[in-house]
Amino acid sequence: MDFSLTAEQTAIRESISGICRRFDDAYWLAKDQEGTFPEDFYQAIARDGWLGICIPQNYGGSGLGVSEAAIMMQAISESGAGMSGCSALHMNIFGLNPVVVFGTEDQKRRMLPPIVAGEEKACFAVTEPDSGLNTAGLKTRAERRGDRYIVNGQKVWISTAKVAHKMLLLARTASVGEGDQKSGLSLFYTDLDRKHVVVRELEKMGRKAVDSNELFIDNLEVPLEDRIGEEGKGFEYILHGMNPERILIAAEAVGLGFAAIARAANYAKTRIVFDRPIGQNQAIQHPLAKCWMALEAARLMLMSAAWQYDRGLPAGAAANASKYLAAEAALEACQTAVITHGGFGYAREFHVERYLREVFIPWIAPVSPHLILSYIAERVLGLPKSY
């Protein structure tokens, strides 16, 4: 058993860190204040081919695994880019896995290369206002009319929709009551046609650089050739990408946590109070040390989950556990970083308040900590379902 990174994985981390050094804390502070998409950062990652890290080589990607993608996303977050940097890329890294796995050869050649090259951006249009995590209860309707579908409905918390060209859309093709709810959903990868899709941005607590939105879909025409796989199997296809998503979110959370405690430790070394650095006090040292241990444990858990997934092993428990542990550790780390700075922790120029605002994203999404605990209780410990 070898816990060290391979030479290739080390090179990935070093290369990504090198790109990120060109986008310093001042850059991300400005993006957070302006609320503008980090296009130059996005294109820098695209130019070096990293947007396709998990896309097969036949379609312009690198064909690497979730382990390598996790290393990449942790490095981005840890650079100080946090969730602003990671969320700008997240959909490109593994969001189109259903196309890779279930798409036709024509669809793969048409849909994947523009994403890898950074020529197109996509958003993930699944969540709805009245369903939350009950994905099987989606109401957005796609009605078949000849060689196309007509889509009507509403989506919410859709990241990057203001800048996206495409959307991976889950919609109902069979009415509730026509059989199993899950079997009535179909998956589409299609144009985000703004003549038929109104995008309304949600004002939120953090990560202002990357938009979150409500979508109002009115008679959107989707060609039959944009349906991924079979009609009615969209729920199954979406599930295929959930474990990798949890692993990557965990990596992003761990990176953000490490960024927070590194900044706090540096501040504690130089902040002099009562004629000594505050970092000399155990009341400062011990919480930071505990945070480092929790983050490192979460990192090992997520890398184990990635290793399991990349080898085709059942990874549900490990992926969910890594997301839970990483988010809890990162939340504690960001809070500790703020209090280590004292009053200055509340000042934007010291950056840790931005980390704290952003860390709630991996803590809440894409699945709440409470549902992860329920999953582990039921699937690992064999306890009865509680909801």
TIVO-366257 format. One record per residue (C-alpha): x, y, z; residue in one letter. Coordinates in nm, 2 decimals. Example, Ala and Ser with C-alpha at 12.3 -4.5 7.8 and 13.67 -1.06 7.14 Angstrom:
REM TIVO-366257
<node east="1.23" north="-0.45" up="0.78" r="A"/>
<node east="1.37" north="-0.11" up="0.71" r="S"/>
END
This chain:
REM TIVO-366257
<node east="0.00" north="0.00" up="0.00" r="M"/>
<node east="0.15" north="0.33" up="-0.12" r="D"/>
<node east="0.01" north="0.66" up="0.00" r="F"/>
<node east="0.24" north="0.88" up="-0.20" r="S"/>
<node east="0.15" north="1.06" up="-0.52" r="L"/>
<node east="0.29" north="0.91" up="-0.84" r="T"/>
<node east="0.53" north="1.11" up="-1.05" r="A"/>
<node east="0.25" north="1.20" up="-1.29" r="E"/>
<node east="0.02" north="1.31" up="-1.00" r="Q"/>
<node east="0.29" north="1.53" up="-0.85" r="T"/>
<node east="0.35" north="1.69" up="-1.19" r="A"/>
<node east="-0.02" north="1.76" up="-1.22" r="I"/>
<node east="-0.03" north="1.93" up="-0.88" r="R"/>
<node east="0.28" north="2.14" up="-0.97" r="E"/>
<node east="0.15" north="2.24" up="-1.31" r="S"/>
<node east="-0.19" north="2.35" up="-1.17" r="I"/>
<node east="-0.02" north="2.53" up="-0.88" r="S"/>
<node east="0.20" north="2.71" up="-1.14" r="G"/>
<node east="-0.11" north="2.84" up="-1.33" r="I"/>
<node east="-0.28" north="2.94" up="-1.01" r="C"/>
<node east="0.01" north="3.15" up="-0.90" r="R"/>
<node east="-0.08" north="3.39" up="-1.18" r="R"/>
<node east="-0.41" north="3.45" up="-1.02" r="F"/>
<node east="-0.33" north="3.58" up="-0.67" r="D"/>
<node east="-0.55" north="3.67" up="-0.37" r="D"/>
<node east="-0.60" north="4.02" up="-0.51" r="A"/>
<node east="-0.75" north="3.87" up="-0.83" r="Y"/>
<node east="-1.00" north="3.66" up="-0.64" r="W"/>
<node east="-1.09" north="3.94" up="-0.40" r="L"/>
<node east="-1.17" north="4.16" up="-0.70" r="A"/>
<node east="-1.38" north="3.89" up="-0.86" r="K"/>
<node east="-1.57" north="3.84" up="-0.54" r="D"/>
<node east="-1.64" north="4.21" up="-0.51" r="Q"/>
<node east="-1.73" north="4.26" up="-0.88" r="E"/>
<node east="-1.93" north="3.94" up="-0.93" r="G"/>
<node east="-1.77" north="3.87" up="-1.27" r="T"/>
<node east="-1.69" north="3.53" up="-1.41" r="F"/>
<node east="-1.31" north="3.45" up="-1.40" r="P"/>
<node east="-1.28" north="3.41" up="-1.77" r="E"/>
<node east="-0.91" north="3.46" up="-1.79" r="D"/>
<node east="-0.85" north="3.19" up="-1.52" r="F"/>
<node east="-1.09" north="2.96" up="-1.70" r="Y"/>
<node east="-0.91" north="3.01" up="-2.03" r="Q"/>
<node east="-0.56" north="2.96" up="-1.87" r="A"/>
<node east="-0.67" north="2.62" up="-1.74" r="I"/>
<node east="-0.82" north="2.54" up="-2.08" r="A"/>
<node east="-0.51" north="2.64" up="-2.28" r="R"/>
<node east="-0.30" north="2.38" up="-2.10" r="D"/>
<node east="-0.56" north="2.11" up="-2.16" r="G"/>
<node east="-0.67" north="2.06" up="-1.80" r="W"/>
<node east="-1.05" north="2.10" up="-1.86" r="L"/>
<node east="-1.04" north="1.76" up="-2.02" r="G"/>
<node east="-0.85" north="1.58" up="-1.75" r="I"/>
<node east="-1.13" north="1.31" up="-1.72" r="C"/>
<node east="-1.24" north="1.32" up="-2.09" r="I"/>
<node east="-1.11" north="1.03" up="-2.30" r="P"/>
<node east="-0.82" north="1.11" up="-2.53" r="Q"/>
<node east="-1.02" north="1.03" up="-2.84" r="N"/>
<node east="-1.22" north="1.34" up="-2.78" r="Y"/>
<node east="-0.93" north="1.58" up="-2.68" r="G"/>
<node east="-0.90" north="1.50" up="-2.32" r="G"/>
<node east="-0.63" north="1.34" up="-2.10" r="S"/>
<node east="-0.82" north="1.03" up="-2.01" r="G"/>
<node east="-0.71" north="1.04" up="-1.65" r="L"/>
<node east="-0.91" north="0.93" up="-1.34" r="G"/>
<node east="-1.10" north="1.09" up="-1.06" r="V"/>
<node east="-0.78" north="1.06" up="-0.84" r="S"/>
<node east="-0.60" north="1.30" up="-1.08" r="E"/>
<node east="-0.90" north="1.53" up="-1.10" r="A"/>
<node east="-0.92" north="1.54" up="-0.72" r="A"/>
<node east="-0.56" north="1.64" up="-0.70" r="I"/>
<node east="-0.61" north="1.91" up="-0.95" r="M"/>
<node east="-0.92" north="2.06" up="-0.78" r="M"/>
<node east="-0.76" north="2.05" up="-0.43" r="Q"/>
<node east="-0.46" north="2.24" up="-0.58" r="A"/>
<node east="-0.69" north="2.51" up="-0.73" r="I"/>
<node east="-0.89" north="2.56" up="-0.41" r="S"/>
<node east="-0.57" north="2.55" up="-0.19" r="E"/>
<node east="-0.41" north="2.83" up="-0.41" r="S"/>
<node east="-0.67" north="3.07" up="-0.26" r="G"/>
<node east="-0.90" north="3.04" up="-0.56" r="A"/>
<node east="-1.14" north="2.85" up="-0.33" r="G"/>
<node east="-1.48" north="2.76" up="-0.45" r="M"/>
<node east="-1.48" north="3.06" up="-0.69" r="S"/>
<node east="-1.20" north="2.90" up="-0.90" r="G"/>
<node east="-1.33" north="2.54" up="-0.86" r="C"/>
<node east="-1.69" north="2.62" up="-0.94" r="S"/>
<node east="-1.59" north="2.80" up="-1.26" r="A"/>
<node east="-1.45" north="2.46" up="-1.39" r="L"/>
<node east="-1.64" north="2.20" up="-1.20" r="H"/>
<node east="-1.90" north="2.12" up="-1.47" r="M"/>
<node east="-1.63" north="2.07" up="-1.73" r="N"/>
<node east="-1.42" north="1.83" up="-1.52" r="I"/>
<node east="-1.68" north="1.56" up="-1.47" r="F"/>
<node east="-2.02" north="1.70" up="-1.54" r="G"/>
<node east="-2.04" north="1.54" up="-1.89" r="L"/>
<node east="-1.95" north="1.19" up="-1.77" r="N"/>
<node east="-2.30" north="1.08" up="-1.87" r="P"/>
<node east="-2.22" north="1.17" up="-2.23" r="V"/>
<node east="-1.89" north="0.99" up="-2.20" r="V"/>
<node east="-2.05" north="0.67" up="-2.07" r="V"/>
<node east="-2.40" north="0.67" up="-2.23" r="F"/>
<node east="-2.37" north="0.90" up="-2.54" r="G"/>
<node east="-2.34" north="0.78" up="-2.90" r="T"/>
<node east="-2.01" north="0.82" up="-3.08" r="E"/>
<node east="-2.16" north="1.11" up="-3.28" r="D"/>
<node east="-2.27" north="1.28" up="-2.96" r="Q"/>
<node east="-1.93" north="1.24" up="-2.80" r="K"/>
<node east="-1.75" north="1.38" up="-3.10" r="R"/>
<node east="-2.00" north="1.67" up="-3.12" r="R"/>
<node east="-2.03" north="1.75" up="-2.75" r="M"/>
<node east="-1.70" north="1.68" up="-2.58" r="L"/>
<node east="-1.42" north="1.86" up="-2.77" r="P"/>
<node east="-1.57" north="2.21" up="-2.74" r="P"/>
<node east="-1.58" north="2.16" up="-2.36" r="I"/>
<node east="-1.22" north="2.04" up="-2.34" r="V"/>
<node east="-1.10" north="2.33" up="-2.55" r="A"/>
<node east="-1.28" north="2.59" up="-2.34" r="G"/>
<node east="-1.49" north="2.70" up="-2.64" r="E"/>
<node east="-1.82" north="2.61" up="-2.47" r="E"/>
<node east="-1.94" north="2.62" up="-2.11" r="K"/>
<node east="-2.21" north="2.40" up="-1.97" r="A"/>
<node east="-2.44" north="2.41" up="-1.67" r="C"/>
<node east="-2.61" north="2.13" up="-1.48" r="F"/>
<node east="-2.99" north="2.18" up="-1.49" r="A"/>
<node east="-3.13" north="1.93" up="-1.25" r="V"/>
<node east="-3.25" north="2.08" up="-0.92" r="T"/>
<node east="-3.60" north="2.23" up="-0.90" r="E"/>
<node east="-3.77" north="2.46" up="-0.64" r="P"/>
<node east="-4.02" north="2.21" up="-0.52" r="D"/>
<node east="-3.81" north="1.89" up="-0.52" r="S"/>
<node east="-3.47" north="1.97" up="-0.36" r="G"/>
<node east="-3.28" north="1.64" up="-0.32" r="L"/>
<node east="-3.59" north="1.44" up="-0.42" r="N"/>
<node east="-3.46" north="1.42" up="-0.78" r="T"/>
<node east="-3.72" north="1.16" up="-0.87" r="A"/>
<node east="-3.99" north="1.42" up="-0.80" r="G"/>
<node east="-3.89" north="1.66" up="-1.08" r="L"/>
<node east="-4.17" north="1.83" up="-1.27" r="K"/>
<node east="-4.00" north="1.99" up="-1.57" r="T"/>
<node east="-4.17" north="1.83" up="-1.86" r="R"/>
<node east="-4.02" north="1.73" up="-2.20" r="A"/>
<node east="-4.30" north="1.64" up="-2.44" r="E"/>
<node east="-4.20" north="1.44" up="-2.75" r="R"/>
<node east="-4.32" north="1.59" up="-3.08" r="R"/>
<node east="-4.18" north="1.41" up="-3.38" r="G"/>
<node east="-3.81" north="1.46" up="-3.40" r="D"/>
<node east="-3.79" north="1.69" up="-3.10" r="R"/>
<node east="-3.90" north="1.75" up="-2.75" r="Y"/>
<node east="-4.07" north="2.06" up="-2.62" r="I"/>
<node east="-3.95" north="2.15" up="-2.26" r="V"/>
<node east="-4.13" north="2.35" up="-2.00" r="N"/>
<node east="-4.05" north="2.40" up="-1.64" r="G"/>
<node east="-3.83" north="2.56" up="-1.38" r="Q"/>
<node east="-3.48" north="2.49" up="-1.23" r="K"/>
<node east="-3.30" north="2.65" up="-0.94" r="V"/>
<node east="-2.95" north="2.68" up="-0.80" r="W"/>
<node east="-2.80" north="2.63" up="-1.15" r="I"/>
<node east="-2.44" north="2.75" up="-1.15" r="S"/>
<node east="-2.28" north="2.93" up="-1.45" r="T"/>
<node east="-2.61" north="2.95" up="-1.64" r="A"/>
<node east="-2.54" north="3.32" up="-1.71" r="K"/>
<node east="-2.22" north="3.23" up="-1.91" r="V"/>
<node east="-2.32" north="2.88" up="-2.03" r="A"/>
<node east="-2.37" north="2.78" up="-2.39" r="H"/>
<node east="-2.51" north="2.44" up="-2.31" r="K"/>
<node east="-2.70" north="2.26" up="-2.03" r="M"/>
<node east="-2.72" north="1.90" up="-1.91" r="L"/>
<node east="-3.09" north="1.89" up="-1.85" r="L"/>
<node east="-3.30" north="1.63" up="-1.66" r="L"/>
<node east="-3.67" north="1.64" up="-1.75" r="A"/>
<node east="-3.97" north="1.43" up="-1.72" r="R"/>
<node east="-4.08" north="1.24" up="-2.03" r="T"/>
<node east="-4.35" north="1.03" up="-1.86" r="A"/>
<node east="-4.60" north="1.18" up="-1.62" r="S"/>
<node east="-4.60" north="1.10" up="-1.25" r="V"/>
<node east="-4.84" north="0.81" up="-1.22" r="G"/>
<node east="-4.74" north="0.65" up="-1.55" r="E"/>
<node east="-4.51" north="0.41" up="-1.36" r="G"/>
<node east="-4.20" north="0.45" up="-1.15" r="D"/>
<node east="-4.11" north="0.82" up="-1.10" r="Q"/>
<node east="-3.74" north="0.74" up="-1.16" r="K"/>
<node east="-3.81" north="0.57" up="-1.49" r="S"/>
<node east="-4.00" north="0.87" up="-1.62" r="G"/>
<node east="-3.69" north="1.10" up="-1.64" r="L"/>
<node east="-3.47" north="1.16" up="-1.95" r="S"/>
<node east="-3.14" north="1.33" up="-1.99" r="L"/>
<node east="-3.05" north="1.59" up="-2.26" r="F"/>
<node east="-2.74" north="1.79" up="-2.35" r="Y"/>
<node east="-2.86" north="2.08" up="-2.55" r="T"/>
<node east="-2.83" north="2.45" up="-2.63" r="D"/>
<node east="-2.93" north="2.70" up="-2.36" r="L"/>
<node east="-3.15" north="2.90" up="-2.59" r="D"/>
<node east="-3.21" north="3.23" up="-2.41" r="R"/>
<node east="-3.51" north="3.30" up="-2.63" r="K"/>
<node east="-3.68" north="3.02" up="-2.44" r="H"/>
<node east="-3.49" north="3.01" up="-2.11" r="V"/>
<node east="-3.49" north="3.31" up="-1.88" r="V"/>
<node east="-3.19" north="3.31" up="-1.64" r="V"/>
<node east="-3.24" north="3.50" up="-1.32" r="R"/>
<node east="-2.94" north="3.52" up="-1.09" r="E"/>
<node east="-2.98" north="3.45" up="-0.72" r="L"/>
<node east="-2.81" north="3.69" up="-0.48" r="E"/>
<node east="-2.61" north="3.47" up="-0.23" r="K"/>
<node east="-2.37" north="3.47" up="0.06" r="M"/>
<node east="-2.05" north="3.39" up="-0.12" r="G"/>
<node east="-1.88" north="3.28" up="-0.44" r="R"/>
<node east="-2.01" north="3.59" up="-0.62" r="K"/>
<node east="-1.77" north="3.54" up="-0.91" r="A"/>
<node east="-1.97" north="3.23" up="-1.02" r="V"/>
<node east="-2.34" north="3.29" up="-1.07" r="D"/>
<node east="-2.62" north="3.07" up="-0.93" r="S"/>
<node east="-2.95" north="3.10" up="-1.10" r="N"/>
<node east="-3.32" north="3.02" up="-1.15" r="E"/>
<node east="-3.41" north="2.90" up="-1.49" r="L"/>
<node east="-3.76" north="2.95" up="-1.64" r="F"/>
<node east="-3.80" north="2.72" up="-1.94" r="I"/>
<node east="-4.08" north="2.81" up="-2.19" r="D"/>
<node east="-4.13" north="2.59" up="-2.50" r="N"/>
<node east="-3.77" north="2.51" up="-2.54" r="L"/>
<node east="-3.71" north="2.29" up="-2.85" r="E"/>
<node east="-3.46" north="2.01" up="-2.80" r="V"/>
<node east="-3.37" north="1.79" up="-3.10" r="P"/>
<node east="-3.40" north="1.42" up="-3.06" r="L"/>
<node east="-3.03" north="1.38" up="-3.12" r="E"/>
<node east="-2.96" north="1.58" up="-2.80" r="D"/>
<node east="-3.11" north="1.31" up="-2.58" r="R"/>
<node east="-2.85" north="1.11" up="-2.40" r="I"/>
<node east="-2.91" north="0.74" up="-2.40" r="G"/>
<node east="-3.26" north="0.59" up="-2.38" r="E"/>
<node east="-3.58" north="0.78" up="-2.30" r="E"/>
<node east="-3.68" north="0.73" up="-1.93" r="G"/>
<node east="-3.33" north="0.63" up="-1.81" r="K"/>
<node east="-3.20" north="0.98" up="-1.72" r="G"/>
<node east="-3.22" north="0.92" up="-1.35" r="F"/>
<node east="-2.99" north="0.62" up="-1.38" r="E"/>
<node east="-2.75" north="0.82" up="-1.59" r="Y"/>
<node east="-2.73" north="1.11" up="-1.35" r="I"/>
<node east="-2.66" north="0.87" up="-1.06" r="L"/>
<node east="-2.35" north="0.74" up="-1.25" r="H"/>
<node east="-2.18" north="1.07" up="-1.19" r="G"/>
<node east="-2.28" north="1.14" up="-0.83" r="M"/>
<node east="-1.99" north="0.96" up="-0.66" r="N"/>
<node east="-1.72" north="1.14" up="-0.86" r="P"/>
<node east="-1.90" north="1.47" up="-0.79" r="E"/>
<node east="-1.89" north="1.40" up="-0.41" r="R"/>
<node east="-1.52" north="1.32" up="-0.43" r="I"/>
<node east="-1.43" north="1.63" up="-0.62" r="L"/>
<node east="-1.63" north="1.85" up="-0.39" r="I"/>
<node east="-1.45" north="1.69" up="-0.10" r="A"/>
<node east="-1.11" north="1.77" up="-0.26" r="A"/>
<node east="-1.22" north="2.13" up="-0.31" r="E"/>
<node east="-1.33" north="2.16" up="0.05" r="A"/>
<node east="-1.00" north="2.02" up="0.18" r="V"/>
<node east="-0.81" north="2.26" up="-0.04" r="G"/>
<node east="-1.00" north="2.55" up="0.10" r="L"/>
<node east="-0.95" north="2.43" up="0.45" r="G"/>
<node east="-0.57" north="2.41" up="0.40" r="F"/>
<node east="-0.57" north="2.75" up="0.25" r="A"/>
<node east="-0.75" north="2.89" up="0.55" r="A"/>
<node east="-0.52" north="2.74" up="0.81" r="I"/>
<node east="-0.20" north="2.83" up="0.62" r="A"/>
<node east="-0.31" north="3.19" up="0.61" r="R"/>
<node east="-0.40" north="3.18" up="0.98" r="A"/>
<node east="-0.07" north="3.02" up="1.08" r="A"/>
<node east="0.13" north="3.28" up="0.88" r="N"/>
<node east="-0.07" north="3.56" up="1.05" r="Y"/>
<node east="-0.02" north="3.40" up="1.40" r="A"/>
<node east="0.36" north="3.40" up="1.34" r="K"/>
<node east="0.37" north="3.78" up="1.27" r="T"/>
<node east="0.09" north="3.92" up="1.48" r="R"/>
<node east="0.26" north="4.06" up="1.80" r="I"/>
<node east="0.04" north="4.11" up="2.11" r="V"/>
<node east="0.18" north="4.15" up="2.46" r="F"/>
<node east="0.53" north="4.15" up="2.31" r="D"/>
<node east="0.51" north="3.80" up="2.16" r="R"/>
<node east="0.36" north="3.64" up="1.85" r="P"/>
<node east="0.01" north="3.51" up="1.91" r="I"/>
<node east="0.11" north="3.18" up="1.75" r="G"/>
<node east="0.32" north="3.12" up="2.06" r="Q"/>
<node east="0.00" north="3.07" up="2.26" r="N"/>
<node east="-0.15" north="2.72" up="2.28" r="Q"/>
<node east="-0.50" north="2.87" up="2.25" r="A"/>
<node east="-0.40" north="2.96" up="1.89" r="I"/>
<node east="-0.18" north="2.66" up="1.82" r="Q"/>
<node east="-0.40" north="2.38" up="1.93" r="H"/>
<node east="-0.72" north="2.46" up="1.72" r="P"/>
<node east="-0.50" north="2.51" up="1.41" r="L"/>
<node east="-0.32" north="2.18" up="1.48" r="A"/>
<node east="-0.66" north="2.00" up="1.52" r="K"/>
<node east="-0.78" north="2.15" up="1.19" r="C"/>
<node east="-0.47" north="2.03" up="1.01" r="W"/>
<node east="-0.52" north="1.67" up="1.14" r="M"/>
<node east="-0.89" north="1.67" up="1.04" r="A"/>
<node east="-0.82" north="1.80" up="0.69" r="L"/>
<node east="-0.54" north="1.55" up="0.64" r="E"/>
<node east="-0.77" north="1.26" up="0.75" r="A"/>
<node east="-1.04" north="1.39" up="0.51" r="A"/>
<node east="-0.78" north="1.41" up="0.23" r="R"/>
<node east="-0.68" north="1.04" up="0.29" r="L"/>
<node east="-1.05" north="0.94" up="0.29" r="M"/>
<node east="-1.12" north="1.12" up="-0.04" r="L"/>
<node east="-0.82" north="0.97" up="-0.21" r="M"/>
<node east="-0.92" north="0.63" up="-0.10" r="S"/>
<node east="-1.27" north="0.69" up="-0.24" r="A"/>
<node east="-1.11" north="0.81" up="-0.57" r="A"/>
<node east="-0.89" north="0.50" up="-0.58" r="W"/>
<node east="-1.19" north="0.28" up="-0.53" r="Q"/>
<node east="-1.39" north="0.46" up="-0.81" r="Y"/>
<node east="-1.11" north="0.45" up="-1.06" r="D"/>
<node east="-1.07" north="0.08" up="-1.01" r="R"/>
<node east="-1.44" north="0.01" up="-1.07" r="G"/>
<node east="-1.51" north="-0.08" up="-0.70" r="L"/>
<node east="-1.83" north="0.02" up="-0.52" r="P"/>
<node east="-1.74" north="0.36" up="-0.39" r="A"/>
<node east="-2.07" north="0.50" up="-0.26" r="G"/>
<node east="-1.99" north="0.48" up="0.11" r="A"/>
<node east="-1.64" north="0.61" up="0.07" r="A"/>
<node east="-1.75" north="0.90" up="-0.16" r="A"/>
<node east="-2.02" north="1.01" up="0.07" r="N"/>
<node east="-1.80" north="0.98" up="0.38" r="A"/>
<node east="-1.52" north="1.18" up="0.22" r="S"/>
<node east="-1.76" north="1.46" up="0.12" r="K"/>
<node east="-1.90" north="1.47" up="0.48" r="Y"/>
<node east="-1.56" north="1.46" up="0.65" r="L"/>
<node east="-1.40" north="1.71" up="0.42" r="A"/>
<node east="-1.68" north="1.96" up="0.45" r="A"/>
<node east="-1.69" north="1.94" up="0.83" r="E"/>
<node east="-1.31" north="1.98" up="0.85" r="A"/>
<node east="-1.31" north="2.27" up="0.61" r="A"/>
<node east="-1.59" north="2.45" up="0.79" r="L"/>
<node east="-1.40" north="2.42" up="1.12" r="E"/>
<node east="-1.08" north="2.53" up="0.95" r="A"/>
<node east="-1.23" north="2.84" up="0.80" r="C"/>
<node east="-1.40" north="2.94" up="1.13" r="Q"/>
<node east="-1.07" north="2.89" up="1.31" r="T"/>
<node east="-0.88" north="3.10" up="1.06" r="A"/>
<node east="-1.12" north="3.39" up="1.11" r="V"/>
<node east="-1.10" north="3.38" up="1.49" r="I"/>
<node east="-0.72" north="3.35" up="1.47" r="T"/>
<node east="-0.72" north="3.68" up="1.29" r="H"/>
<node east="-0.94" north="3.84" up="1.56" r="G"/>
<node east="-1.11" north="4.15" up="1.43" r="G"/>
<node east="-0.91" north="4.15" up="1.11" r="F"/>
<node east="-1.07" north="3.81" up="1.03" r="G"/>
<node east="-1.38" north="4.01" up="0.95" r="Y"/>
<node east="-1.19" north="4.24" up="0.70" r="A"/>
<node east="-1.20" north="4.15" up="0.34" r="R"/>
<node east="-0.83" north="4.23" up="0.28" r="E"/>
<node east="-0.73" north="3.93" up="0.49" r="F"/>
<node east="-0.93" north="3.69" up="0.27" r="H"/>
<node east="-1.03" north="3.44" up="0.54" r="V"/>
<node east="-1.39" north="3.59" up="0.56" r="E"/>
<node east="-1.43" north="3.50" up="0.19" r="R"/>
<node east="-1.31" north="3.15" up="0.26" r="Y"/>
<node east="-1.57" north="3.12" up="0.54" r="L"/>
<node east="-1.85" north="3.24" up="0.31" r="R"/>
<node east="-1.75" north="3.00" up="0.04" r="E"/>
<node east="-1.70" north="2.69" up="0.26" r="V"/>
<node east="-2.08" north="2.67" up="0.32" r="F"/>
<node east="-2.11" north="2.55" up="-0.05" r="I"/>
<node east="-1.94" north="2.21" up="0.00" r="P"/>
<node east="-2.09" north="2.18" up="0.34" r="W"/>
<node east="-2.45" north="2.22" up="0.20" r="I"/>
<node east="-2.41" north="2.09" up="-0.16" r="A"/>
<node east="-2.45" north="1.87" up="-0.36" r="P"/>
<node east="-2.60" north="1.66" up="-0.08" r="V"/>
<node east="-2.66" north="1.78" up="0.28" r="S"/>
<node east="-2.46" north="1.63" up="0.57" r="P"/>
<node east="-2.78" north="1.50" up="0.72" r="H"/>
<node east="-2.86" north="1.28" up="0.41" r="L"/>
<node east="-2.50" north="1.15" up="0.40" r="I"/>
<node east="-2.54" north="1.04" up="0.76" r="L"/>
<node east="-2.87" north="0.87" up="0.66" r="S"/>
<node east="-2.70" north="0.70" up="0.37" r="Y"/>
<node east="-2.42" north="0.56" up="0.59" r="I"/>
<node east="-2.67" north="0.45" up="0.85" r="A"/>
<node east="-2.88" north="0.27" up="0.60" r="E"/>
<node east="-2.63" north="0.14" up="0.34" r="R"/>
<node east="-2.34" north="0.06" up="0.56" r="V"/>
<node east="-2.49" north="-0.01" up="0.90" r="L"/>
<node east="-2.81" north="-0.17" up="0.77" r="G"/>
<node east="-3.05" north="0.05" up="0.97" r="L"/>
<node east="-3.41" north="0.11" up="0.85" r="P"/>
<node east="-3.48" north="0.41" up="0.63" r="K"/>
<node east="-3.58" north="0.71" up="0.83" r="S"/>
<node east="-3.75" north="0.92" up="0.56" r="Y"/>
END
